[in-house]
Amino acid sequence: KAPVPDPTQVPVQNPTKAPTDVTSCGKKKLLEVYMNTDNNGGENRIFVKKQKKNGKGWSKKKIVNEENFPSNQLTKIEKCLAKSKCYQVQITDSGKDGICCENGKGSVRILWDGTEVVDIKFKNGKAKKVNVNCDN
């Protein structure tokens, strides 16, 4: 988990022709979560759970469990996951005021295999849940 760097200010001598930071997942698909925190990044946590085999509820095991984000910064989380499973991304805020707009301009953007699932402000409350790669 590292803040996404700003673009370079000076032209690069020998630029590459294609992006070099693309994660390859082979037979799996890439889940990307872009967490843009407000003034209270330490209040935020993101975790991902897989749906139970019977389709009812979510496993207790957290596939992703990230917390203590830096304030007012964009952080990218990547995880290769099975393409046939359903997942739930949960964003929590221990301050219970969301990540936008009382204390800054936070947001969360989630992509599945390069396609945007959601781009949310999460304006208030303790938690926001987003299902990914699910039929419902």
Order of alpha helices (4+ residues) and beta strands (2+ residues): beta-beta-beta-beta-beta-beta-beta-beta-beta-beta-beta
